[in-house]
Amino acid sequence: MNSNYNPEKTYIGIDPGTDGGIALLRGQRVDLLPIADTPFQRIADVLREANESGPCIVAIEEVHSMPRDGSRQAFKFGQIYGQLLGILIAHAIPYVTVTPSKWQTAIFESCDKIYRPLKAYPKDEAEPTPSEATPSPSSPSPGSVSELQLAEAEAKPTQASEAKPSKPKRKSRADLDTKKTSINASRRLFPRVSLLRNSKCKTPHDGLSDALLIAEYARRSNL
């Protein structure tokens, strides 16, 4: 962590997704708000009060709706993102945007990372065997040698000398599971902070975890 960060400053991280979260760091204090469960008036009050109580900076994740998202989901995401930006601008709260890759690269450690296997790569089409080769228009008479056969016989030594050992083809690959990795990183950095959305939940909330790590990124970067 950057030892020059201001302990009196409030660092706020926002994951603006439809199931995102807001995290506030000030000294040793940590406050988390799940966006889906918190009225926007309450969010506006919390952000305004944090800004009025002393130095404050908001880091909001710069994300976009994906092509796989439905039109309704994309609209809802844009609505939430616009409301959050509107609150920050209306209350003159300083903020920066940060891409997921930027804060994740700065925060994630090797011990945090969890990978998920993806489907195997498609197999390359096999080359046709000599028996599958297209026959010549005219078949040679028994005992005779066609021009095509002569050409193939002359080419074989050259092909053999130029042949290179084939590398084993990769059949599958792994992809970083950023949700589970985020939760691991939050547990490592903030072992006493609960990531549960509410008292009824038993699974850590990745939206709260992302928001917490974005706030930590802002603190480390001394924004």
N, C-alpha and C positions, 0 to 999 in steps of 0.2 A: 504494500500500500504506500501511496505517496505520503511521506511524513510531513509534507508542507501543507496539507489540506487544513481548511479552517474548521476547527471543532464546533464553532458557534454557527456555522452555516448549515442550512437545510438543503440536502441533496435529494431531489425527487426523481424517481424513475417511473415511467409510464409505459406499460404494454397496452396499446390502444385497441386491441382486438375485441370482438364481441364477447369473449370470455376472458378479457385481459384483467389487468390489475394496476394499482398505484402503490408505490412504496415511498416512505419518507424516512430519511436517515438524518439524524442530528446528534452528534456525539455518539453515545452508546444507545440512544433511543431509536427504536424501529417501529413504524406504524404501517400497516398494510390495509388496503381497501380493495375488495373485488368489485370491478366495475359493474358486473351484472346485478349485484345485490345492493348497490349504493345509488340512491337518487342523485341526479346530476346537481341539484341544488346543494346537497351535502358535499359533493365533490368540489363544487365551486367555493363553498365556505372553507373547506379544509385547505385548499390551495391558496386562497386569499389570506387566511390567517397565518399560514406558513410564511408567506411573502411579507406580511406586515410585522411579523415577530423578529425579523432580522434578515441577514443575507440569505438569499435563496436562489437556486438554479434548478430548472426542470430539464431532464433529458427524456425526450419522447421518441419511441422507436419509429424509424422511418420505414414503414411497410406499405404494401399495396395489396389490393384484392387480387386473387389468383384466377386464372382462366377457368379452373375447375369449380370455383365458387359460383353458386347460383345467383341470379340477379337480385333476389331478395336479400341474400346474405351480403352481397357486395354493397347494396344500398345501405344496409344496417351498419356495416363497417364504416362506410364513408360518413354516415350520420354521426356516429360516435367520435370519429377522428375530428370531424368539423366542430363538434360541440366542445371537445377538449381544447382545440386550438382557440376557439372563440373565448373560452374562459381565461386562458392564458393572456390573450391579447387585451381583453376587456379590463383585466385587473393589472395590466402592465407587469406581468410576471416574466422575468427573463427565461428563455428556453432555447434549447438546441435540439436538433434532430440527429439521431445516430442510427446507422444501419445495423441489422442483426449481426452481420459478419464482423463488424468492427468491435462491438462490445463483447461478442462471444470469443473472438480471438484474444482479447485482452484479459478475459476472466477465466475461461475454461482451462483446466489443467489436464494432463494426460490421465490422471487418476479419476477424473470426473466422467470421462467419455464412455458412452455406451453406444454400440453400433447395432444396427438392425440389418439382417441379411435381406437382399433384394432378389428378385427373380433372376434366373440364369440368363446369360447373354444368349441370343439365338445362335444356333449352330451354323457355321458357314456351309454353303452348298458344296457338296462333294464334286470334285472334278470327274468328268466322264472317263470311264475305263476304256482301254483300246477296243474292247468288244462292243462298246456303246458308240464308238465313233461313227460318223456318217459314212456309209459305204460309197465307193466311187461309182460314178454313173455306169461304167461298163466293167463287168467282172472279167478278170483275166482267165484265159484258158488254163486247164490243169497243167502243172509243171512249168508255167511261165512266171516271170517276175514283173509285176507292174511298176510303173514309174513312182507311184506313191510308196510302195514297199521299199524301193531303192532309196527314196528320199528319207524315209523313216529310219532305215538302217544307217544312213550316213549321219543323221542327226543325233542318234542315241549316244555316241561317245561324248559329243559336245554337251548334251543335256546332263549327262552323268557327272562330267567334270565341273559344271556350273551349279549343280544342285547344292543347296545349303541345308543344314539340319533345321527342321522346322521347330519353332518354339512351341511349348505347350500352350494351348489356348486357355484363356481364363474363362472358367465356366460360371463364376458368380462373383459378386462384389458386395462390399458392405457400405452402409451409409450411416452417418452420424445421426443418432436420435437426439435431436436438440432439446426436446422436452424433458426426457429422463436425465440427460446430461446437465441441464439447467438445475434440476432439483438436486442432483448430487453436488453441484457446485455451491448451491445455497446452503445445503446441510454442512458442507465443509467450512464455509466462511461464517455462517450464522447458525451454529448448532442449536442454539436455544430459541430460535424464532420458529413459531409454528407456521407452516405453509397451508394449513387446512382452511378451506373457504369459510366454513362455519363449524359449529360444535357437532353437527350431525355428520359431517364428512369424515371419511377415514383415509382418503387418498390425497396426497399433496397436490396443490393447485399450481399448475405450470405457469399460469398467467401471473400469479402473485410472485412466483419464483423469478420469472423473467423481469418483472418490474423491480424486484429487490436487487437483482444483479445489474440492471441498467443504472440504478441509483448508485450502486457500488462503483460502477465504471465511471460515473460522473465524479465521485469522490476521489477515486484513484487518479483521474485525469486532472483533478484540481480545476474543474470548470468554473 
